[in-house]
Amino acid sequence: MAEIITANIGYKPNQDVFSETMQRLAENDKDIIAVTSDSRGSGKLVPFGKKFPKQIVEVGIAEQNLVGVAAGLASCGKKVFAVSPACFLTARALEQIKNDVAYSDNPVKVIGISAGVSYGALGSTHHSLHDFAVLRAINNIIIVAPADNYETEKAVELASQTPHPVYMRFGKKPMPLLNEANDDSFAFGKGRVIREGDDVAIIATGETVYPALLAANKLSEQNISTAVVSMHTIKPLDTALVKKLAEKCRAVITVEEHSVCGGLGEACASYLLQQGIMKPFAIIGIPDEYTVTGSQQDIFNHYDISEKGIAARAVSLLKK
């Protein structure tokens, strides 16, 4: 049975690990370029800029220009990471992501920081609960939401070597490590089984994997065997793993820090339905409404993206 590391020592926000990995990669690769829209502070890129002043471009608060400049640099052979708050990057600059990056196949790494409801009390204007949905509808872009520091480091390393567009989102909260993640099996499009189980499968992504694993531990107290998957890649979806879990388990739950419309849950549901696999199924995420005001944890608790909420939904599904 998988366990999570419970000590607080070493926990970092994924954004911090992104910055540290960028610095390490840039030490030996002068083609690594960071482009920011007045977000080097919030994107944790101040140290990067001090170490590599010739490898960072600041465009100011102009997200459309950010993506256009990044696409131009990528077309010249640079390994470009375009960094900006996810809520603005995937809304204001959506046309540029669609045309300058994806359609033109410029291998820009579009980095959405402070994603999901990380901005908490700043409200719905600053939440990115649409990014999976809009980008899933655009061809030729990989969509990634790392769950912890390990997945973040591996995802950034892999993205730097990927010759196609990538969208990656990070939150602001320190994330516990998953102790079974100390291997070299990370790959885009391949979900990571964090815990094995036979009764219910919880397929989570990003910062919701941790509460999903806590819920699995809680369910074990009721003799409910729960599989937990970190589905870090939303697109391409690991459909083989989704199918395997649905055929093996009595019920399936997806969990995401995103609208229930158009994200991980609907991607899994659509695939299973088209395969003719009918199991009790639930999507846990943000409902089709403007969110309540509060911290990220307040919002998670309100919408049952929590140990208690996920466990309760699993018990309810299994009764069906």
Summary of the structure (lengths in Angstrom):
residues: 320
radius of gyration: 18.8
end to end distance: 26.0
largest distance: 59.8
contacts: 1176
relative contact order: 0.13
helix: 42%
strand: 21%
